[in-house]
Amino acid sequence: MIESICQHPAGRFQRCRNCNTEPRHVRTSGRLSKEPVTFQPVGIRHRIECNCGARTALHANLGGAEAEWGTDYAQLALTLRTPRRKRAA
């Protein structure tokens, strides 16, 4: 298995909810040692991982990895407080 880190512009991925840092995109080719041996070529797969150890599973496309990151590891949007109006006397 060969892994390489792909560079993206800052702000491309949502920040991690554990450590508040932006994750990196890892591109993988080949099969993992724990996967069964097949005599068919394994394509390029994508994963998003963070320094704190949060990572997605391997996906066939980057969109799938981004979707999993957004639902499982991404920082939730903060709710904005709505301003209250003063009552007229």
LOMAR-170679 format. One line per field, with one value per residue: x, y, z of N, C-alpha, C in turn; residue in three letters; residue number from 1. Coordinates in steps of 0.001 Angstrom, whole numbers, padded with zeros to 6 digits. Layout:
nc1 = [X:...]
nc2 = [Y:...]
nc3 = [Z:...]
cac1 = [X:...]
cac2 = [Y:...]
cac3 = [Z:...]
cc1 = [X:...]
cc2 = [Y:...]
cc3 = [Z:...]
resn = [ALA:...]
resi = [NUM:...]
This chain:
nc1 = [000838:000588:000796:-000046:000052:-002229:-002207:-004301:-006155:-006267:-008931:-010508:-011515:-013724:-013071:-011623:-013539:-012416:-009736:-009687:-008240:-007383:-008032:-006129:-005847:-005536:-004236:-004548:-003069:-003249:-003608:-004666:-002904:-004604:-006742:-008436:-006655:-006820:-006868:-007274:-006748:-006443:-008003:-007367:-007838:-009422:-008953:-009658:-007826:-006802:-004504:-004969:-005766:-008247:-009963:-011266:-012853:-011527:-012375:-013842:-013993:-013260:-015423:-017067:-015458:-015334:-018027:-018366:-016536:-017734:-020101:-019235:-016815:-016439:-016411:-019179:-021517:-021770:-024514:-026137:-026814:-029902:-030674:-032417:-035310:-036066:-038848:-041517:-042620]
nc2 = [-001164:002164:005394:008817:012292:014697:018043:020774:023863:026111:025779:024027:021602:020750:021752:019719:018291:017457:018472:020913:021471:021657:018891:016466:015288:012044:009967:006755:003890:000528:-002444:-002989:-004735:-006280:-006794:-009122:-011189:-010451:-010982:-008867:-005534:-002947:000106:003668:005045:007148:009031:010936:012436:013391:015116:014324:011725:011062:009610:008798:006006:004125:005375:005214:007595:011104:012593:010835:010351:012939:013305:011398:012434:014882:014101:012537:013488:016247:019666:021020:023476:026587:027874:030928:033675:035241:038646:040401:042393:045502:046151:048267:051061]
nc3 = [000000:-000854:000340:-000056:000675:-000239:-001345:-000528:-000833:001995:004313:002891:003944:006650:010012:012633:015257:017621:018005:016711:014366:010877:008782:006789:003400:002390:-000035:-001266:-002698:-003745:-001655:001755:004376:005905:004291:002117:-000257:-003622:-007123:-008716:-009805:-007369:-007078:-006764:-003589:-001125:001894:004821:007353:010684:012890:015513:015410:014445:011759:008516:006849:004048:000877:-002395:-003774:-003273:-002434:-000969:001276:002324:002987:005033:006908:007499:008820:010983:012242:011959:013048:014708:013602:015198:016996:016407:018498:018749:018547:021088:021127:022585:024603:023706:025528]
cac1 = [000000:001339:-000014:000523:-000789:-002554:-002316:-005513:-006135:-006752:-010381:-011176:-012224:-014204:-012125:-011880:-014214:-011585:-008558:-009923:-007299:-007889:-007482:-005421:-006371:-004560:-004572:-003973:-003161:-002887:-004524:-004168:-002477:-005718:-007740:-008159:-005893:-007563:-005969:-007739:-006082:-007191:-007866:-006962:-008869:-009196:-009294:-009354:-007365:-006380:-003350:-005391:-006057:-009550:-009806:-012382:-012520:-011099:-013499:-013470:-013855:-013057:-016731:-017504:-014653:-015780:-019344:-018167:-015870:-018712:-021086:-018659:-015687:-016331:-016893:-020547:-021685:-022283:-025765:-026010:-027843:-030721:-030784:-033759:-035743:-036614:-040283:-041936:-043410]
cac2 = [000000:003414:006547:010133:013372:015652:019418:021500:025203:026196:025920:023060:020629:021264:021508:018577:018686:017094:019326:022177:021690:021200:017576:016328:014314:010988:009179:005429:002938:-000800:-002983:-003094:-006091:-007024:-007074:-010398:-011115:-010611:-010840:-007728:-004324:-002087:001481:004699:005325:008407:009080:012203:012161:014540:014848:013726:010313:010879:009339:008130:004763:004335:005559:005204:008974:012076:013027:009909:010600:014221:013109:010718:013373:015888:013559:011876:014133:017684:020552:021461:024917:027199:028600:032357:034211:036264:039814:040684:043799:046087:046408:049674:051367]
cac3 = [000000:-000946:000736:-000310:001172:-001297:-000877:-000885:-000246:003378:004421:002006:004766:007927:011097:013505:016492:018775:018207:016006:013273:009583:008449:005512:002447:002120:-001220:-001067:-003800:-003263:-000658:003120:004711:006495:003260:001447:-001508:-004867:-008265:-009492:-009312:-006460:-007539:-005818:-002598:-000415:003308:005474:008703:011476:013758:016781:015190:013802:010331:007867:006162:002666:-000042:-003808:-004238:-002204:-001957:000065:002475:002876:003599:006317:007809:007924:009741:012154:012915:011730:014094:014478:013480:016413:016784:016674:019369:018098:019422:021597:020982:023789:024513:023674:026734]
cc1 = [000891:000392:000715:-000469:-000975:-002740:-003606:-005410:-006702:-008255:-011155:-012025:-012668:-013213:-012586:-012556:-013391:-010479:-008626:-008847:-007905:-007247:-006754:-006045:-005263:-005076:-003821:-004122:-002636:-003869:-003848:-003766:-003610:-006843:-007407:-007431:-006839:-006586:-006463:-007060:-007020:-006947:-007394:-008132:-008455:-009639:-008929:-008957:-006829:-005194:-003739:-005765:-007416:-009334:-011032:-011910:-012029:-012324:-012990:-013301:-013746:-014384:-017270:-016753:-015061:-017127:-019211:-017501:-016874:-019709:-020467:-017640:-015638:-016938:-018295:-020601:-022284:-023558:-025560:-027141:-028611:-030873:-032238:-034064:-036308:-038093:-040556:-042838:-044770]
cc2 = [001237:004560:007826:011182:014384:017039:020038:022899:025181:026426:024937:022071:021281:020882:020353:019048:018342:018105:020665:022495:021157:019859:017588:015203:013319:010145:007857:004598:001594:-001274:-003016:-004530:-006921:-007310:-008402:-010192:-011360:-010380:-009787:-006486:-003507:-000652:002416:004987:006539:008286:010469:011875:013422:014143:014130:012251:010045:010662:008622:006791:005104:004382:005608:006612:009907:012544:012133:010112:011910:014090:012416:011641:014380:015363:013033:012719:015651:018472:021036:022982:025463:027960:030059:032806:035278:037445:040020:042141:044275:046365:047906:049931:051925]
cc3 = [000000:-000610:000383:000177:000059:-000691:-001398:-000289:001177:003387:003561:002796:006068:009021:011979:014792:017730:019034:017467:014961:011977:009220:007110:004690:002132:000965:-001134:-002330:-003301:-002211:000704:003410:005308:005501:002579:000118:-002675:-006010:-009234:-008941:-008415:-006890:-006440:-004889:-001769:001032:003822:006904:009356:012351:015041:016628:014586:012315:009803:007313:004753:001762:-001472:-004361:-003034:-001623:-000844:001372:003138:003564:004953:007326:008356:008936:011023:012930:012811:012882:013743:014399:014767:016107:017173:017583:018616:019046:019848:021417:022310:023579:024494:024887:026412]
resn = [MET:ILE:GLU:SER:ILE:CYS:GLN:HIS:PRO:ALA:GLY:ARG:PHE:GLN:ARG:CYS:ARG:ASN:CYS:ASN:THR:GLU:PRO:ARG:HIS:VAL:ARG:THR:SER:GLY:ARG:LEU:SER:LYS:GLU:PRO:VAL:THR:PHE:GLN:PRO:VAL:GLY:ILE:ARG:HIS:ARG:ILE:GLU:CYS:ASN:CYS:GLY:ALA:ARG:THR:ALA:LEU:HIS:ALA:ASN:LEU:GLY:GLY:ALA:GLU:ALA:GLU:TRP:GLY:THR:ASP:TYR:ALA:GLN:LEU:ALA:LEU:THR:LEU:ARG:THR:PRO:ARG:ARG:LYS:ARG:ALA:ALA]
resi = [1:2:3:4:5:6:7:8:9:10:11:12:13:14:15:16:17:18:19:20:21:22:23:24:25:26:27:28:29:30:31:32:33:34:35:36:37:38:39:40:41:42:43:44:45:46:47:48:49:50:51:52:53:54:55:56:57:58:59:60:61:62:63:64:65:66:67:68:69:70:71:72:73:74:75:76:77:78:79:80:81:82:83:84:85:86:87:88:89]
